[in-house]
Amino acid sequence: MQCKVCNAFIPEGYMYCPVCGEEIIIVSDFDIKIEDNIDVAALAKTTELPDLSGIINKQGITREIEAPTAGEDEFIVPNPILPSKTKKIIAKRWIILIACLALVFISGCVIGGLSIARYFSYDYQFDKASAEYEAGNFKQAISTCKHLNTLGSDEKGKILLADSYMADHNYDAAIAVLFDALNDFPKDLTLYDRIVECYKAENNSMGIHELINNSNDSTLALRYSDYVSISPTFSLESGTYIEPDPIKLSAPGDGKIYYTVDGSTPTEDSIPYMGPIPLETGKNVISAIYINEKGIVSDVVTNSYEVELDVPDPPELLVEGGNLTQPQLIGVVAPDDQKVYYTTGTEVPTESSKEYTAPFLMPLGKSTYNFICVSENGLVSEPVSVTYILNMNVAIAKDMAEYAISYQIMSTGEVNLDKTYKAEYGFSDGSRTYYIINEYSGKSSTGRMFAVDIKTGELFRFSKEEKKCIRF
């Protein structure tokens, strides 16, 4: 056999040219179609990565290659060395495989990086939660919103979480989220709106009332005026008063006012306010609430009143006490709306004592009078006492004046055997001064009175009502 490369002679059995070392491929003679089929078969074998360790050795590569047969004919390629075309195909397959693996790896990295970026993107997570909320997947929206709010403190994120809780009928959780948002955004009325909506869903009118009261926002109070119950107003502020008018309570709306007077907290079971509340002497504590048409209970308002009633002053004396030589009328001055009562001696006057209506005559000698004032509400003044000692400078003795009156009555033809006459008072009328003499029948006074001039001894009848002396 001759080498195709160097044309050297190749001995039989050699697999390589002894001169140039070219590999010798020995094949049977067959037509080109069979050769093509062998190439196809060899190519098919290379679709799986072959284990070449059993084929390649130090001397060369040996392998049996099955070629397509016509019928049952078989042939063996004595030196089945892979052609260069097949090697290129194998190398190409490896390159494609490695490229595919690299592409898969790069794609995984890109997709993973994109997923991580989206997971930590506030806007993406907000859009995702919004889409879940719109789709009615509220529980998933809640989960996404929780993660969303870890990425930043944004008002819209908290509102979306609250809305998701509300849509899922978890109003307590929604309220907790909204109150937390109010700490950061206290002026946002939309937060209040949602809290009110939650309270309405729970029929918690008191929660709405407390929310509005605690906000100290007049705009909010006006916005939800139906849920605002204003505490009652007192006609009189707390304090100390002397005979104050009864307390009036008022509140806007058509609700009801309830109150207590013992310091306890009023409820709708307490006293309903129907009219002014009278105050008693001493300390008064009045607490009141207002319950509006929706049943919203106002805050409790309490006022305290210390009542010191107007105790009247003692009457004012017309004549100061002491030693007198000139008789004067005894009396006092007091306000028209007060009554005056008096006693004589040491007895303390009360409302059961004699009522003072007009000044009266001053007794001869020593006399003591006690007076009090009593107001319309029954308050009694301190008593005032006065003592008079009347010693007139007379020319006619007292017993002579008494006898003269008795004689004068007998001289008129009047029988007065059982009558007695006593000079008991002194009286001055201009320049004249008189003894005033009472007539008695037994121990009782007849009511008639007479007067004797202490200087001249002239006799007169005396009108007690008119305080006037009239000649016989």
ABEGO torsion letter per residue (X at the ends): XBBAAAGBBBBBGBABBAAAGBBBBBBBBBBAAAAAAAAAAAAAAAABBBBAAAABBAAEBBBBBBBBBBEABBBBBABBBBBAAAAAAAAAAAAAAAAAAAAAAAAAAAAAAAAAAAAABAAAAAAAAAAAAAAGBAAAAAAAAAAAAAAEBBAAAAAAAAAAAAAAGBAAAAAAAAAAAAAABAABAAAAAAAAAAAAAAGBAAAAAAAAAAAGBAAAAAAAAAABBBBBBBABBBEBBBGBBBBBBBBBEABBBBBBAAGBBBBAABBBBAEBBBBBBEBBBBBBBBBBAAGBBBBBBBBBBBBBBBBBBBBBBABBBEBBABBBBBBBBBBAABBBBBBBEABBBBAABBBBABBBBBBBEBBBBBBBBBBAAGBBBBBBBBBBBBBBBBABBAAAAAAAAAAAAAAAGBBAAABBBBBABBBBBEABBBBBBBBBBEABBAGBBBBBBAAAGBBBBBBAAAGBBBBX
